[in-house]
Amino acid sequence: MEEYKGMTPEQIIDSLNLTEEDFPNLNRYQSKEYLLRVLQGLAKASGCSLETAAINLEHDKSMM
């Protein structure tokens, strides 16, 4: 995740383009810092990018 070095959590989340239309469940997170930590944990655990982690998390949350 070197490409995000020096960026704030808000900038990183904004760069992922998590639109309300495509990611309604992820947009409910009040704290972008917390959402970023969740996505980083998922990405690290599954060996994927933050973008893929966001897609997977949105999919999982939509199933609940």
PQR file of N, CA, C, O and H, with PARSE charges and radii, in Angstrom:
ATOM      1  N   MET A   1       0.821  -1.188   0.000 -0.4000 1.5000
ATOM      2  CA  MET A   1       0.000   0.000   0.000 -0.0000 2.0000
ATOM      3  C   MET A   1       0.863   1.250   0.000  0.5500 1.7000
ATOM      4  O   MET A   1       0.512   2.292   0.553 -0.5500 1.4000
ATOM      5  N   GLU A   2       1.985   1.096  -0.633 -0.4000 1.5000
ATOM      6  CA  GLU A   2       2.925   2.208  -0.769 -0.0000 2.0000
ATOM      7  C   GLU A   2       2.337   3.379  -1.539  0.5500 1.7000
ATOM      8  O   GLU A   2       2.713   4.528  -1.303 -0.5500 1.4000
ATOM      9  H   GLU A   2       2.270   0.250  -1.082  0.4000 1.0000
ATOM     10  N   GLU A   3       1.415   3.101  -2.460 -0.4000 1.5000
ATOM     11  CA  GLU A   3       0.857   4.174  -3.277 -0.0000 2.0000
ATOM     12  C   GLU A   3       0.060   5.185  -2.461  0.5500 1.7000
ATOM     13  O   GLU A   3      -0.240   6.275  -2.948 -0.5500 1.4000
ATOM     14  H   GLU A   3       1.110   2.168  -2.652  0.4000 1.0000
ATOM     15  N   TYR A   4      -0.283   4.833  -1.223 -0.4000 1.5000
ATOM     16  CA  TYR A   4      -1.046   5.727  -0.363 -0.0000 2.0000
ATOM     17  C   TYR A   4      -0.185   6.424   0.692  0.5500 1.7000
ATOM     18  O   TYR A   4      -0.702   7.140   1.549 -0.5500 1.4000
ATOM     19  H   TYR A   4      -0.039   3.948  -0.828  0.4000 1.0000
ATOM     20  N   LYS A   5       1.106   6.213   0.624 -0.4000 1.5000
ATOM     21  CA  LYS A   5       2.016   6.786   1.614 -0.0000 2.0000
ATOM     22  C   LYS A   5       1.917   8.312   1.609  0.5500 1.7000
ATOM     23  O   LYS A   5       1.955   8.941   0.551 -0.5500 1.4000
ATOM     24  H   LYS A   5       1.527   5.632  -0.073  0.4000 1.0000
ATOM     25  N   GLY A   6       1.792   8.891   2.783 -0.4000 1.5000
ATOM     26  CA  GLY A   6       1.721  10.337   2.925 -0.0000 2.0000
ATOM     27  C   GLY A   6       0.325  10.916   2.780  0.5500 1.7000
ATOM     28  O   GLY A   6       0.133  12.125   2.915 -0.5500 1.4000
ATOM     29  H   GLY A   6       1.761   8.380   3.642  0.4000 1.0000
ATOM     30  N   MET A   7      -0.650  10.061   2.506 -0.4000 1.5000
ATOM     31  CA  MET A   7      -2.024  10.529   2.355 -0.0000 2.0000
ATOM     32  C   MET A   7      -2.784  10.342   3.665  0.5500 1.7000
ATOM     33  O   MET A   7      -2.509   9.412   4.422 -0.5500 1.4000
ATOM     34  H   MET A   7      -0.494   9.079   2.396  0.4000 1.0000
ATOM     35  N   THR A   8      -3.735  11.224   3.927 -0.4000 1.5000
ATOM     36  CA  THR A   8      -4.583  11.093   5.107 -0.0000 2.0000
ATOM     37  C   THR A   8      -5.635  10.012   4.850  0.5500 1.7000
ATOM     38  O   THR A   8      -5.896   9.674   3.696 -0.5500 1.4000
ATOM     39  H   THR A   8      -3.959  11.981   3.312  0.4000 1.0000
ATOM     40  N   PRO A   9      -6.242   9.467   5.906 -0.5600 1.5000
ATOM     41  CA  PRO A   9      -7.304   8.479   5.701  0.2800 2.0000
ATOM     42  C   PRO A   9      -8.425   9.011   4.797  0.5500 1.7000
ATOM     43  O   PRO A   9      -8.950   8.277   3.960 -0.5500 1.4000
ATOM     44  N   GLU A  10      -8.781  10.269   4.966 -0.4000 1.5000
ATOM     45  CA  GLU A  10      -9.835  10.864   4.143 -0.0000 2.0000
ATOM     46  C   GLU A  10      -9.432  10.878   2.664  0.5500 1.7000
ATOM     47  O   GLU A  10     -10.248  10.580   1.791 -0.5500 1.4000
ATOM     48  H   GLU A  10      -8.354  10.865   5.645  0.4000 1.0000
ATOM     49  N   GLN A  11      -8.181  11.223   2.393 -0.4000 1.5000
ATOM     50  CA  GLN A  11      -7.708  11.257   1.009 -0.0000 2.0000
ATOM     51  C   GLN A  11      -7.680   9.859   0.394  0.5500 1.7000
ATOM     52  O   GLN A  11      -8.014   9.680  -0.777 -0.5500 1.4000
ATOM     53  H   GLN A  11      -7.518  11.464   3.102  0.4000 1.0000
ATOM     54  N   ILE A  12      -7.284   8.889   1.182 -0.4000 1.5000
ATOM     55  CA  ILE A  12      -7.223   7.512   0.680 -0.0000 2.0000
ATOM     56  C   ILE A  12      -8.634   7.015   0.352  0.5500 1.7000
ATOM     57  O   ILE A  12      -8.867   6.476  -0.730 -0.5500 1.4000
ATOM     58  H   ILE A  12      -7.012   9.034   2.133  0.4000 1.0000
ATOM     59  N   ILE A  13      -9.566   7.194   1.279 -0.4000 1.5000
ATOM     60  CA  ILE A  13     -10.943   6.760   1.052 -0.0000 2.0000
ATOM     61  C   ILE A  13     -11.537   7.501  -0.144  0.5500 1.7000
ATOM     62  O   ILE A  13     -12.219   6.895  -0.971 -0.5500 1.4000
ATOM     63  H   ILE A  13      -9.377   7.632   2.158  0.4000 1.0000
ATOM     64  N   ASP A  14     -11.283   8.806  -0.241 -0.4000 1.5000
ATOM     65  CA  ASP A  14     -11.783   9.580  -1.382 -0.0000 2.0000
ATOM     66  C   ASP A  14     -11.206   9.067  -2.699  0.5500 1.7000
ATOM     67  O   ASP A  14     -11.896   9.069  -3.718 -0.5500 1.4000
ATOM     68  H   ASP A  14     -10.729   9.297   0.430  0.4000 1.0000
ATOM     69  N   SER A  15      -9.951   8.628  -2.685 -0.4000 1.5000
ATOM     70  CA  SER A  15      -9.317   8.139  -3.912 -0.0000 2.0000
ATOM     71  C   SER A  15      -9.905   6.803  -4.376  0.5500 1.7000
ATOM     72  O   SER A  15      -9.734   6.427  -5.536 -0.5500 1.4000
ATOM     73  H   SER A  15      -9.391   8.626  -1.856  0.4000 1.0000
ATOM     74  N   LEU A  16     -10.592   6.088  -3.489 -0.4000 1.5000
ATOM     75  CA  LEU A  16     -11.203   4.813  -3.846 -0.0000 2.0000
ATOM     76  C   LEU A  16     -12.525   4.997  -4.587  0.5500 1.7000
ATOM     77  O   LEU A  16     -13.067   4.038  -5.137 -0.5500 1.4000
ATOM     78  H   LEU A  16     -10.731   6.394  -2.547  0.4000 1.0000
ATOM     79  N   ASN A  17     -13.047   6.226  -4.604 -0.4000 1.5000
ATOM     80  CA  ASN A  17     -14.304   6.539  -5.307 -0.0000 2.0000
ATOM     81  C   ASN A  17     -15.459   5.649  -4.858  0.5500 1.7000
ATOM     82  O   ASN A  17     -16.135   5.028  -5.679 -0.5500 1.4000
ATOM     83  H   ASN A  17     -12.607   7.005  -4.157  0.4000 1.0000
ATOM     84  N   LEU A  18     -15.673   5.597  -3.557 -0.4000 1.5000
ATOM     85  CA  LEU A  18     -16.755   4.791  -3.003 -0.0000 2.0000
ATOM     86  C   LEU A  18     -18.051   5.598  -3.038  0.5500 1.7000
ATOM     87  O   LEU A  18     -18.481   6.149  -2.024 -0.5500 1.4000
ATOM     88  H   LEU A  18     -15.124   6.101  -2.890  0.4000 1.0000
ATOM     89  N   THR A  19     -18.658   5.660  -4.203 -0.4000 1.5000
ATOM     90  CA  THR A  19     -19.858   6.468  -4.381 -0.0000 2.0000
ATOM     91  C   THR A  19     -21.032   5.892  -3.602  0.5500 1.7000
ATOM     92  O   THR A  19     -21.098   4.689  -3.349 -0.5500 1.4000
ATOM     93  H   THR A  19     -18.309   5.214  -5.026  0.4000 1.0000
ATOM     94  N   GLU A  20     -21.942   6.756  -3.233 -0.4000 1.5000
ATOM     95  CA  GLU A  20     -23.154   6.346  -2.511 -0.0000 2.0000
ATOM     96  C   GLU A  20     -23.959   5.347  -3.341  0.5500 1.7000
ATOM     97  O   GLU A  20     -24.549   4.413  -2.796 -0.5500 1.4000
ATOM     98  H   GLU A  20     -21.889   7.733  -3.438  0.4000 1.0000
ATOM     99  N   GLU A  21     -23.981   5.541  -4.631 -0.4000 1.5000
ATOM    100  CA  GLU A  21     -24.748   4.666  -5.520 -0.0000 2.0000
ATOM    101  C   GLU A  21     -24.178   3.247  -5.553  0.5500 1.7000
ATOM    102  O   GLU A  21     -24.925   2.270  -5.504 -0.5500 1.4000
ATOM    103  H   GLU A  21     -23.502   6.299  -5.073  0.4000 1.0000
ATOM    104  N   ASP A  22     -22.866   3.143  -5.636 -0.4000 1.5000
ATOM    105  CA  ASP A  22     -22.228   1.833  -5.749 -0.0000 2.0000
ATOM    106  C   ASP A  22     -21.881   1.186  -4.410  0.5500 1.7000
ATOM    107  O   ASP A  22     -21.807  -0.040  -4.315 -0.5500 1.4000
ATOM    108  H   ASP A  22     -22.259   3.937  -5.676  0.4000 1.0000
ATOM    109  N   PHE A  23     -21.669   1.995  -3.382 -0.4000 1.5000
ATOM    110  CA  PHE A  23     -21.249   1.493  -2.071 -0.0000 2.0000
ATOM    111  C   PHE A  23     -22.116   2.084  -0.955  0.5500 1.7000
ATOM    112  O   PHE A  23     -21.589   2.754  -0.066 -0.5500 1.4000
ATOM    113  H   PHE A  23     -21.729   2.990  -3.459  0.4000 1.0000
ATOM    114  N   PRO A  24     -23.436   1.851  -0.983 -0.5600 1.5000
ATOM    115  CA  PRO A  24     -24.304   2.471   0.026  0.2800 2.0000
ATOM    116  C   PRO A  24     -23.993   2.038   1.454  0.5500 1.7000
ATOM    117  O   PRO A  24     -24.125   2.837   2.381 -0.5500 1.4000
ATOM    118  N   ASN A  25     -23.582   0.788   1.646 -0.4000 1.5000
ATOM    119  CA  ASN A  25     -23.291   0.301   2.993 -0.0000 2.0000
ATOM    120  C   ASN A  25     -21.999   0.882   3.549  0.5500 1.7000
ATOM    121  O   ASN A  25     -21.915   1.168   4.743 -0.5500 1.4000
ATOM    122  H   ASN A  25     -23.475   0.139   0.893  0.4000 1.0000
ATOM    123  N   LEU A  26     -21.001   1.059   2.708 -0.4000 1.5000
ATOM    124  CA  LEU A  26     -19.730   1.606   3.178 -0.0000 2.0000
ATOM    125  C   LEU A  26     -19.843   3.097   3.457  0.5500 1.7000
ATOM    126  O   LEU A  26     -19.090   3.630   4.273 -0.5500 1.4000
ATOM    127  H   LEU A  26     -21.069   0.827   1.738  0.4000 1.0000
ATOM    128  N   ASN A  27     -20.767   3.776   2.797 -0.4000 1.5000
ATOM    129  CA  ASN A  27     -20.943   5.200   3.031 -0.0000 2.0000
ATOM    130  C   ASN A  27     -21.636   5.483   4.354  0.5500 1.7000
ATOM    131  O   ASN A  27     -21.729   6.638   4.772 -0.5500 1.4000
ATOM    132  H   ASN A  27     -21.379   3.343   2.134  0.4000 1.0000
ATOM    133  N   ARG A  28     -22.115   4.458   5.006 -0.4000 1.5000
ATOM    134  CA  ARG A  28     -22.742   4.632   6.328 -0.0000 2.0000
ATOM    135  C   ARG A  28     -21.715   4.748   7.455  0.5500 1.7000
ATOM    136  O   ARG A  28     -22.052   5.153   8.567 -0.5500 1.4000
ATOM    137  H   ARG A  28     -22.039   3.520   4.666  0.4000 1.0000
ATOM    138  N   TYR A  29     -20.472   4.394   7.167 -0.4000 1.5000
ATOM    139  CA  TYR A  29     -19.429   4.519   8.183 -0.0000 2.0000
ATOM    140  C   TYR A  29     -19.224   5.999   8.495  0.5500 1.7000
ATOM    141  O   TYR A  29     -19.003   6.802   7.589 -0.5500 1.4000
ATOM    142  H   TYR A  29     -20.198   4.065   6.264  0.4000 1.0000
ATOM    143  N   GLN A  30     -19.296   6.354   9.751 -0.4000 1.5000
ATOM    144  CA  GLN A  30     -19.140   7.741  10.170 -0.0000 2.0000
ATOM    145  C   GLN A  30     -17.689   8.206  10.081  0.5500 1.7000
ATOM    146  O   GLN A  30     -17.419   9.364   9.764 -0.5500 1.4000
ATOM    147  H   GLN A  30     -19.476   5.702  10.487  0.4000 1.0000
ATOM    148  N   SER A  31     -16.772   7.306  10.359 -0.4000 1.5000
ATOM    149  CA  SER A  31     -15.361   7.655  10.402 -0.0000 2.0000
ATOM    150  C   SER A  31     -14.619   7.041   9.222  0.5500 1.7000
ATOM    151  O   SER A  31     -14.572   5.819   9.078 -0.5500 1.4000
ATOM    152  H   SER A  31     -16.992   6.365  10.617  0.4000 1.0000
ATOM    153  N   LYS A  32     -14.045   7.884   8.386 -0.4000 1.5000
ATOM    154  CA  LYS A  32     -13.258   7.384   7.266 -0.0000 2.0000
ATOM    155  C   LYS A  32     -11.999   6.690   7.763  0.5500 1.7000
ATOM    156  O   LYS A  32     -11.498   5.768   7.119 -0.5500 1.4000
ATOM    157  H   LYS A  32     -14.083   8.876   8.503  0.4000 1.0000
ATOM    158  N   GLU A  33     -11.488   7.128   8.907 -0.4000 1.5000
ATOM    159  CA  GLU A  33     -10.309   6.487   9.488 -0.0000 2.0000
ATOM    160  C   GLU A  33     -10.633   5.045   9.881  0.5500 1.7000
ATOM    161  O   GLU A  33      -9.843   4.136   9.628 -0.5500 1.4000
ATOM    162  H   GLU A  33     -11.895   7.876   9.431  0.4000 1.0000
ATOM    163  N   TYR A  34     -11.791   4.841  10.496 -0.4000 1.5000
ATOM    164  CA  TYR A  34     -12.193   3.489  10.891 -0.0000 2.0000
ATOM    165  C   TYR A  34     -12.426   2.621   9.658  0.5500 1.7000
ATOM    166  O   TYR A  34     -11.983   1.473   9.620 -0.5500 1.4000
ATOM    167  H   TYR A  34     -12.434   5.580  10.702  0.4000 1.0000
ATOM    168  N   LEU A  35     -13.112   3.153   8.654 -0.4000 1.5000
ATOM    169  CA  LEU A  35     -13.351   2.412   7.417 -0.0000 2.0000
ATOM    170  C   LEU A  35     -12.027   2.019   6.775  0.5500 1.7000
ATOM    171  O   LEU A  35     -11.882   0.893   6.298 -0.5500 1.4000
ATOM    172  H   LEU A  35     -13.471   4.085   8.684  0.4000 1.0000
ATOM    173  N   LEU A  36     -11.076   2.919   6.758 -0.4000 1.5000
ATOM    174  CA  LEU A  36      -9.770   2.617   6.185 -0.0000 2.0000
ATOM    175  C   LEU A  36      -9.087   1.479   6.943  0.5500 1.7000
ATOM    176  O   LEU A  36      -8.516   0.582   6.322 -0.5500 1.4000
ATOM    177  H   LEU A  36     -11.194   3.833   7.146  0.4000 1.0000
ATOM    178  N   ARG A  37      -9.137   1.504   8.269 -0.4000 1.5000
ATOM    179  CA  ARG A  37      -8.532   0.429   9.062 -0.0000 2.0000
ATOM    180  C   ARG A  37      -9.188  -0.915   8.757  0.5500 1.7000
ATOM    181  O   ARG A  37      -8.504  -1.933   8.653 -0.5500 1.4000
ATOM    182  H   ARG A  37      -9.601   2.232   8.774  0.4000 1.0000
ATOM    183  N   VAL A  38     -10.505  -0.916   8.614 -0.4000 1.5000
ATOM    184  CA  VAL A  38     -11.222  -2.146   8.275 -0.0000 2.0000
ATOM    185  C   VAL A  38     -10.774  -2.648   6.912  0.5500 1.7000
ATOM    186  O   VAL A  38     -10.466  -3.829   6.750 -0.5500 1.4000
ATOM    187  H   VAL A  38     -11.060  -0.089   8.699  0.4000 1.0000
ATOM    188  N   LEU A  39     -10.737  -1.751   5.930 -0.4000 1.5000
ATOM    189  CA  LEU A  39     -10.332  -2.147   4.577 -0.0000 2.0000
ATOM    190  C   LEU A  39      -8.883  -2.620   4.539  0.5500 1.7000
ATOM    191  O   LEU A  39      -8.561  -3.572   3.829 -0.5500 1.4000
ATOM    192  H   LEU A  39     -10.987  -0.791   6.062  0.4000 1.0000
ATOM    193  N   GLN A  40      -8.013  -1.966   5.296 -0.4000 1.5000
ATOM    194  CA  GLN A  40      -6.612  -2.384   5.335 -0.0000 2.0000
ATOM    195  C   GLN A  40      -6.481  -3.778   5.940  0.5500 1.7000
ATOM    196  O   GLN A  40      -5.698  -4.597   5.459 -0.5500 1.4000
ATOM    197  H   GLN A  40      -8.275  -1.193   5.873  0.4000 1.0000
ATOM    198  N   GLY A  41      -7.247  -4.046   6.994 -0.4000 1.5000
ATOM    199  CA  GLY A  41      -7.221  -5.368   7.614 -0.0000 2.0000
ATOM    200  C   GLY A  41      -7.704  -6.449   6.661  0.5500 1.7000
ATOM    201  O   GLY A  41      -7.100  -7.517   6.561 -0.5500 1.4000
ATOM    202  H   GLY A  41      -7.884  -3.381   7.384  0.4000 1.0000
ATOM    203  N   LEU A  42      -8.796  -6.166   5.963 -0.4000 1.5000
ATOM    204  CA  LEU A  42      -9.317  -7.128   4.990 -0.0000 2.0000
ATOM    205  C   LEU A  42      -8.334  -7.343   3.843  0.5500 1.7000
ATOM    206  O   LEU A  42      -8.111  -8.473   3.409 -0.5500 1.4000
ATOM    207  H   LEU A  42      -9.287  -5.299   6.044  0.4000 1.0000
ATOM    208  N   ALA A  43      -7.756  -6.262   3.362 -0.4000 1.5000
ATOM    209  CA  ALA A  43      -6.802  -6.361   2.249 -0.0000 2.0000
ATOM    210  C   ALA A  43      -5.579  -7.176   2.653  0.5500 1.7000
ATOM    211  O   ALA A  43      -5.095  -8.011   1.889 -0.5500 1.4000
ATOM    212  H   ALA A  43      -7.937  -5.344   3.714  0.4000 1.0000
ATOM    213  N   LYS A  44      -5.097  -6.927   3.844 -0.4000 1.5000
ATOM    214  CA  LYS A  44      -3.916  -7.652   4.317 -0.0000 2.0000
ATOM    215  C   LYS A  44      -4.237  -9.133   4.525  0.5500 1.7000
ATOM    216  O   LYS A  44      -3.455 -10.003   4.143 -0.5500 1.4000
ATOM    217  H   LYS A  44      -5.491  -6.249   4.464  0.4000 1.0000
ATOM    218  N   ALA A  45      -5.380  -9.409   5.125 -0.4000 1.5000
ATOM    219  CA  ALA A  45      -5.751 -10.795   5.414 -0.0000 2.0000
ATOM    220  C   ALA A  45      -5.984 -11.610   4.149  0.5500 1.7000
ATOM    221  O   ALA A  45      -5.678 -12.802   4.104 -0.5500 1.4000
ATOM    222  H   ALA A  45      -6.015  -8.703   5.435  0.4000 1.0000
ATOM    223  N   SER A  46      -6.526 -10.964   3.127 -0.4000 1.5000
ATOM    224  CA  SER A  46      -6.840 -11.709   1.914 -0.0000 2.0000
ATOM    225  C   SER A  46      -5.833 -11.490   0.791  0.5500 1.7000
ATOM    226  O   SER A  46      -5.952 -12.089  -0.278 -0.5500 1.4000
ATOM    227  H   SER A  46      -6.775  -9.997   3.164  0.4000 1.0000
ATOM    228  N   GLY A  47      -4.847 -10.637   1.032 -0.4000 1.5000
ATOM    229  CA  GLY A  47      -3.822 -10.395   0.023 -0.0000 2.0000
ATOM    230  C   GLY A  47      -4.341  -9.664  -1.204  0.5500 1.7000
ATOM    231  O   GLY A  47      -3.907  -9.932  -2.324 -0.5500 1.4000
ATOM    232  H   GLY A  47      -4.751 -10.151   1.900  0.4000 1.0000
ATOM    233  N   CYS A  48      -5.267  -8.745  -0.993 -0.4000 1.5000
ATOM    234  CA  CYS A  48      -5.839  -8.016  -2.122 -0.0000 2.0000
ATOM    235  C   CYS A  48      -5.644  -6.512  -1.936  0.5500 1.7000
ATOM    236  O   CYS A  48      -5.083  -6.068  -0.934 -0.5500 1.4000
ATOM    237  H   CYS A  48      -5.620  -8.528  -0.083  0.4000 1.0000
ATOM    238  N   SER A  49      -6.106  -5.751  -2.896 -0.4000 1.5000
ATOM    239  CA  SER A  49      -5.992  -4.292  -2.836 -0.0000 2.0000
ATOM    240  C   SER A  49      -7.111  -3.706  -1.975  0.5500 1.7000
ATOM    241  O   SER A  49      -8.070  -4.394  -1.625 -0.5500 1.4000
ATOM    242  H   SER A  49      -6.561  -6.112  -3.710  0.4000 1.0000
ATOM    243  N   LEU A  50      -6.972  -2.437  -1.645 -0.4000 1.5000
ATOM    244  CA  LEU A  50      -8.029  -1.748  -0.904 -0.0000 2.0000
ATOM    245  C   LEU A  50      -9.317  -1.700  -1.726  0.5500 1.7000
ATOM    246  O   LEU A  50     -10.411  -1.813  -1.173 -0.5500 1.4000
ATOM    247  H   LEU A  50      -6.194  -1.878  -1.929  0.4000 1.0000
ATOM    248  N   GLU A  51      -9.193  -1.535  -3.021 -0.4000 1.5000
ATOM    249  CA  GLU A  51     -10.362  -1.481  -3.890 -0.0000 2.0000
ATOM    250  C   GLU A  51     -11.138  -2.807  -3.842  0.5500 1.7000
ATOM    251  O   GLU A  51     -12.364  -2.815  -3.732 -0.5500 1.4000
ATOM    252  H   GLU A  51      -8.305  -1.443  -3.471  0.4000 1.0000
ATOM    253  N   THR A  52     -10.418  -3.905  -3.925 -0.4000 1.5000
ATOM    254  CA  THR A  52     -11.051  -5.220  -3.872 -0.0000 2.0000
ATOM    255  C   THR A  52     -11.649  -5.466  -2.496  0.5500 1.7000
ATOM    256  O   THR A  52     -12.734  -6.037  -2.386 -0.5500 1.4000
ATOM    257  H   THR A  52      -9.423  -3.899  -4.015  0.4000 1.0000
ATOM    258  N   ALA A  53     -10.958  -5.042  -1.449 -0.4000 1.5000
ATOM    259  CA  ALA A  53     -11.483  -5.186  -0.093 -0.0000 2.0000
ATOM    260  C   ALA A  53     -12.788  -4.406   0.053  0.5500 1.7000
ATOM    261  O   ALA A  53     -13.723  -4.882   0.698 -0.5500 1.4000
ATOM    262  H   ALA A  53     -10.076  -4.578  -1.538  0.4000 1.0000
ATOM    263  N   ALA A  54     -12.860  -3.216  -0.537 -0.4000 1.5000
ATOM    264  CA  ALA A  54     -14.080  -2.397  -0.470 -0.0000 2.0000
ATOM    265  C   ALA A  54     -15.230  -3.099  -1.188  0.5500 1.7000
ATOM    266  O   ALA A  54     -16.355  -3.129  -0.689 -0.5500 1.4000
ATOM    267  H   ALA A  54     -12.100  -2.829  -1.060  0.4000 1.0000
ATOM    268  N   ILE A  55     -14.947  -3.655  -2.347 -0.4000 1.5000
ATOM    269  CA  ILE A  55     -15.985  -4.367  -3.101 -0.0000 2.0000
ATOM    270  C   ILE A  55     -16.481  -5.574  -2.310  0.5500 1.7000
ATOM    271  O   ILE A  55     -17.686  -5.811  -2.217 -0.5500 1.4000
ATOM    272  H   ILE A  55     -14.034  -3.631  -2.753  0.4000 1.0000
ATOM    273  N   ASN A  56     -15.553  -6.330  -1.746 -0.4000 1.5000
ATOM    274  CA  ASN A  56     -15.926  -7.514  -0.971 -0.0000 2.0000
ATOM    275  C   ASN A  56     -16.721  -7.152   0.274  0.5500 1.7000
ATOM    276  O   ASN A  56     -17.699  -7.823   0.602 -0.5500 1.4000
ATOM    277  H   ASN A  56     -14.574  -6.137  -1.822  0.4000 1.0000
ATOM    278  N   LEU A  57     -16.312  -6.099   0.966 -0.4000 1.5000
ATOM    279  CA  LEU A  57     -17.024  -5.681   2.175 -0.0000 2.0000
ATOM    280  C   LEU A  57     -18.419  -5.194   1.832  0.5500 1.7000
ATOM    281  O   LEU A  57     -19.377  -5.524   2.531 -0.5500 1.4000
ATOM    282  H   LEU A  57     -15.518  -5.554   0.699  0.4000 1.0000
ATOM    283  N   GLU A  58     -18.546  -4.420   0.775 -0.4000 1.5000
ATOM    284  CA  GLU A  58     -19.869  -3.948   0.350 -0.0000 2.0000
ATOM    285  C   GLU A  58     -20.767  -5.139   0.020  0.5500 1.7000
ATOM    286  O   GLU A  58     -21.937  -5.171   0.401 -0.5500 1.4000
ATOM    287  H   GLU A  58     -17.768  -4.153   0.207  0.4000 1.0000
ATOM    288  N   HIS A  59     -20.212  -6.103  -0.685 -0.4000 1.5000
ATOM    289  CA  HIS A  59     -20.994  -7.287  -1.040 -0.0000 2.0000
ATOM    290  C   HIS A  59     -21.442  -8.041   0.206  0.5500 1.7000
ATOM    291  O   HIS A  59     -22.602  -8.440   0.313 -0.5500 1.4000
ATOM    292  H   HIS A  59     -19.261  -6.076  -0.995  0.4000 1.0000
ATOM    293  N   ASP A  60     -20.529  -8.234   1.142 -0.4000 1.5000
ATOM    294  CA  ASP A  60     -20.864  -8.935   2.378 -0.0000 2.0000
ATOM    295  C   ASP A  60     -21.944  -8.192   3.159  0.5500 1.7000
ATOM    296  O   ASP A  60     -22.891  -8.805   3.652 -0.5500 1.4000
ATOM    297  H   ASP A  60     -19.587  -7.910   1.055  0.4000 1.0000
ATOM    298  N   LYS A  61     -21.805  -6.894   3.271 -0.4000 1.5000
ATOM    299  CA  LYS A  61     -22.782  -6.105   4.032 -0.0000 2.0000
ATOM    300  C   LYS A  61     -24.145  -6.090   3.349  0.5500 1.7000
ATOM    301  O   LYS A  61     -25.172  -6.009   4.023 -0.5500 1.4000
ATOM    302  H   LYS A  61     -21.036  -6.396   2.871  0.4000 1.0000
ATOM    303  N   SER A  62     -24.166  -6.166   2.029 -0.4000 1.5000
ATOM    304  CA  SER A  62     -25.450  -6.163   1.331 -0.0000 2.0000
ATOM    305  C   SER A  62     -26.185  -7.485   1.522  0.5500 1.7000
ATOM    306  O   SER A  62     -27.396  -7.558   1.308 -0.5500 1.4000
ATOM    307  H   SER A  62     -23.332  -6.231   1.482  0.4000 1.0000
ATOM    308  N   MET A  63     -25.469  -8.522   1.919 -0.4000 1.5000
ATOM    309  CA  MET A  63     -26.067  -9.825   2.140 -0.0000 2.0000
ATOM    310  C   MET A  63     -26.709  -9.949   3.527  0.5500 1.7000
ATOM    311  O   MET A  63     -27.478 -10.875   3.785 -0.5500 1.4000
ATOM    312  H   MET A  63     -24.486  -8.463   2.092  0.4000 1.0000
ATOM    313  N   MET A  64     -26.387  -9.015   4.403 -0.4000 1.5000
ATOM    314  CA  MET A  64     -26.913  -9.094   5.780 -0.0000 2.0000
ATOM    315  C   MET A  64     -28.325  -8.586   5.850  0.5500 1.7000
ATOM    316  O   MET A  64     -28.925  -8.578   6.924 -0.5500 1.4000
ATOM    317  H   MET A  64     -25.762  -8.262   4.194  0.4000 1.0000
TER
END
